[in-house]
């Protein structure tokens, strides 16, 4: 199995390289420099219509047919887990828990931490209400995850795609104005994930793709403020 991975080193991008490294799946990275607008190229929009990375093309899909493309990081994790049978569960009760926490990250931790990053780090005007709102909500979500990890090595019991989804969004905890010492169960889990060889390899791959900051004054015009009128697609 060879996976063509369209990737840039962001939290959502890291989710997929972590899985691929953990599952020992053969893959090839195609950099999508979101700071330069690669995500708006027509060829990329063919596989990721929301102009967001990551996306993948599976050249050997389970049905043996033509290559399959998948966009959205959560959908990619589910697809890869189901295909490989790894970091998932065939027990429907255990699977329910994995899915709950995967979607918790997608619908909660990721968006709230992302807004935290935006208003705290990148917004041209520092709006105290917005910063306070998202720092506090990030803190609440850290507390939710900390409680879930009490007495557990991993979020859903066994190591799973739920851990792979959440970990990259905790990595920038300092930028999110959070102190891991306030969340001892989460801190233990975080340090254990960070020490996994596959996770180390995944983050090393990110440095090979780019060691430069994605968000610069020049790239802000590309990354922020896009509307439907900015999308240029082949009809």
C-alpha positions as CSV (number, residue, x, y, z in Angstrom):
1,X,0.0,0.0,0.0
2,X,1.3,3.4,-1.0
3,X,-0.4,6.5,0.3
4,X,0.2,9.8,-1.5
5,X,0.0,12.4,1.3
6,X,-0.7,16.1,0.6
7,X,0.8,17.7,3.7
8,X,2.1,20.7,5.5
9,X,3.5,20.6,9.1
10,X,0.5,21.8,11.0
11,X,-1.4,20.0,13.8
12,X,-3.8,18.5,11.3
13,X,-1.0,17.4,9.1
14,X,0.9,15.8,11.9
15,X,-2.1,13.6,12.7
16,X,-1.6,11.7,9.4
17,X,2.1,11.3,9.5
18,X,1.8,10.0,13.1
19,X,-0.6,7.3,11.9
20,X,1.4,6.4,8.8
21,X,4.6,6.1,10.9
22,X,2.8,4.1,13.6
23,X,1.2,1.7,11.2
24,X,4.4,1.4,9.1
25,X,2.5,2.3,5.9
26,X,4.5,3.3,2.9
27,X,3.8,6.9,1.9
28,X,5.0,9.7,-0.1
29,X,4.7,13.4,1.0
30,X,3.6,16.1,-1.5
31,X,4.2,19.4,0.3
32,X,1.3,21.8,0.2
33,X,2.7,25.1,1.2
34,X,-0.3,26.8,2.7
35,X,1.7,30.0,3.3
36,X,2.2,30.4,-0.5
37,X,-1.3,29.4,-1.5
38,X,-0.7,25.8,-2.8
39,X,-4.0,24.8,-1.3
40,X,-5.9,26.9,-3.9
41,X,-4.3,25.2,-6.9
42,X,-6.9,23.5,-9.1
43,X,-5.1,20.1,-9.0
44,X,-5.2,20.1,-5.2
45,X,-8.9,21.2,-5.1
46,X,-9.7,18.1,-7.1
47,X,-8.9,16.0,-4.0
48,X,-9.6,18.6,-1.3
49,X,-12.5,20.8,-2.3
50,X,-12.4,22.7,1.0
51,X,-8.9,23.9,0.1
52,X,-7.4,22.5,3.3
53,X,-4.7,20.0,3.8
54,X,-4.1,17.2,4.6
55,X,-5.5,15.0,1.9
56,X,-4.5,11.6,0.7
57,X,-4.7,9.4,-2.4
58,X,-4.8,5.7,-1.8
59,X,-3.3,4.0,-4.8
60,X,-4.3,0.6,-3.6
61,X,-7.9,1.0,-2.2
62,X,-9.6,-2.0,-0.5
63,X,-12.0,-2.6,-3.4
64,X,-9.1,-3.0,-5.9
65,X,-10.5,-0.3,-8.1
66,X,-9.2,3.2,-9.1
67,X,-7.2,5.3,-6.6
68,X,-9.4,6.9,-3.9
69,X,-8.8,10.4,-2.5
70,X,-9.8,11.4,1.0
71,X,-9.9,14.9,2.5
72,X,-10.4,16.1,6.1
73,X,-8.0,14.8,8.7
74,X,-10.6,12.9,10.8
75,X,-12.0,11.2,7.7
76,X,-8.4,10.2,6.7
77,X,-7.7,8.7,10.1
78,X,-10.9,6.7,10.0
79,X,-10.2,5.5,6.5
80,X,-6.7,4.4,7.2
81,X,-7.6,2.8,10.5
82,X,-10.5,0.9,8.9
83,X,-8.3,-0.2,6.0
84,X,-5.3,-1.3,8.0
85,X,-7.3,-2.6,11.0
86,X,-4.8,-0.7,13.3
87,X,-5.4,1.8,16.2
88,X,-9.1,1.2,15.9
89,X,-11.3,-1.5,17.4
90,X,-13.6,-4.3,16.1
91,X,-15.5,-4.1,19.4
92,X,-18.4,-1.7,18.9
93,X,-18.3,-0.4,22.5
94,X,-14.6,0.4,22.3
95,X,-15.1,1.8,18.8
96,X,-17.8,4.1,20.2
97,X,-15.3,5.6,22.6
98,X,-12.6,6.1,20.0
99,X,-15.1,7.9,17.7
100,X,-16.4,10.1,20.5
101,X,-13.0,11.4,21.3
102,X,-11.9,11.7,17.6
103,X,-15.0,13.9,17.0
104,X,-14.4,15.8,20.2
105,X,-11.0,16.8,18.9
106,X,-12.4,17.7,15.4
107,X,-15.4,19.7,16.7
108,X,-13.9,21.1,19.9
109,X,-10.2,21.0,20.7
110,X,-9.0,21.8,17.2
111,X,-11.3,24.7,16.4
112,X,-11.0,26.3,19.8
113,X,-7.2,26.0,20.0
114,X,-7.1,27.3,16.4
115,X,-9.0,30.4,17.4
116,X,-6.8,30.7,20.4
117,X,-3.7,30.7,18.1
118,X,-5.3,33.2,15.7
119,X,-6.4,35.9,18.2
120,X,-3.4,35.4,20.5
121,X,-0.7,35.1,17.8
122,X,-1.8,36.3,14.4
123,X,-4.7,38.8,14.6
124,X,-3.5,42.3,13.6
125,X,-5.6,43.8,16.4
126,X,-5.4,42.2,19.8
127,X,-8.9,41.9,21.0
128,X,-8.9,41.2,24.8
129,X,-12.4,39.6,24.8
130,X,-11.5,37.2,22.0
131,X,-8.2,36.2,23.5
132,X,-9.8,35.7,26.9
133,X,-12.7,33.7,25.4
134,X,-10.5,31.2,23.5
135,X,-7.8,30.8,26.2
136,X,-10.5,30.0,28.7
137,X,-12.3,27.6,26.4
138,X,-9.0,25.9,25.5
139,X,-8.3,25.6,29.3
140,X,-11.7,24.0,29.8
141,X,-11.1,21.4,27.0
142,X,-7.7,20.6,28.6
143,X,-9.6,19.9,31.8
144,X,-12.0,17.6,30.0
145,X,-9.2,15.6,28.5
146,X,-7.3,15.6,31.8
147,X,-10.3,14.0,33.5
148,X,-10.7,11.4,30.7
149,X,-7.1,10.4,31.1
150,X,-7.3,9.8,34.9
151,X,-6.5,6.1,35.4
152,X,-6.0,5.5,31.6
153,X,-2.8,5.3,29.6
154,X,-4.6,6.5,26.5
155,X,-7.7,8.5,25.7
156,X,-9.9,5.5,24.7
157,X,-8.1,2.9,26.8
158,X,-5.8,1.4,24.1
159,X,-3.7,3.7,21.9
160,X,-5.8,4.8,19.0
161,X,-6.5,7.4,16.4
162,X,-8.1,9.5,19.1
163,X,-4.7,10.0,20.7
164,X,-3.1,10.7,17.3
165,X,-5.8,13.4,16.6
166,X,-5.5,15.1,20.0
167,X,-1.7,15.1,20.6
168,X,-0.7,17.6,17.9
169,X,-3.1,20.1,19.2
170,X,-1.6,19.9,22.6
171,X,2.0,20.4,21.3
172,X,1.6,24.2,21.1
173,X,0.3,24.4,24.7
174,X,2.6,27.4,25.5
175,X,1.2,29.4,22.6
176,X,-2.2,28.5,23.8
177,X,-1.3,30.0,27.2
178,X,-1.7,26.7,29.0
179,X,0.4,25.1,31.7
180,X,0.6,21.3,31.6
181,X,1.4,21.2,35.3
182,X,-2.2,22.2,35.9
183,X,-3.3,18.9,34.1
184,X,-1.2,16.1,35.6
185,X,-3.0,13.2,33.8
186,X,-2.8,15.0,30.5
187,X,0.9,15.8,31.1
188,X,1.7,12.2,31.7
189,X,-0.1,11.1,28.5
190,X,1.5,14.0,26.5
191,X,5.0,13.0,27.6
192,X,4.4,9.3,26.8
193,X,3.1,10.1,23.3
194,X,6.0,12.5,22.6
195,X,8.5,9.7,23.4
196,X,7.0,7.2,21.0
197,X,9.5,6.4,18.2
198,X,6.8,6.8,15.5
199,X,5.8,10.2,16.8
200,X,9.4,11.3,16.9
201,X,9.8,10.2,13.3
202,X,6.7,12.0,12.2
203,X,7.9,15.3,13.6
204,X,11.3,14.7,12.1
205,X,9.5,14.4,8.7
206,X,7.9,17.8,9.3
207,X,11.3,19.4,9.6
208,X,12.4,17.8,6.3
209,X,9.4,19.5,4.6
210,X,9.8,22.9,6.2
211,X,11.5,24.3,9.2
212,X,10.3,27.9,8.5
213,X,7.2,29.4,10.1
214,X,4.1,29.1,7.9
215,X,2.4,32.3,9.2
216,X,4.3,35.4,8.1
217,X,3.1,39.0,7.4
218,X,3.1,38.1,3.7
219,X,1.2,34.8,4.1
220,X,-1.5,36.2,6.3
221,X,-3.3,37.6,3.3
222,X,-3.4,34.1,1.9
223,X,-4.3,32.2,5.1
224,X,-6.9,34.6,6.6
225,X,-9.8,36.4,5.1
226,X,-10.5,34.1,2.1
227,X,-14.0,34.1,0.7
228,X,-15.7,32.0,-2.0
229,X,-14.7,34.6,-4.6
230,X,-11.1,33.8,-3.9
231,X,-11.4,30.2,-5.0
232,X,-10.4,29.6,-8.6
233,X,-11.5,26.2,-9.9
234,X,-11.8,24.5,-13.2
235,X,-15.4,23.8,-14.0
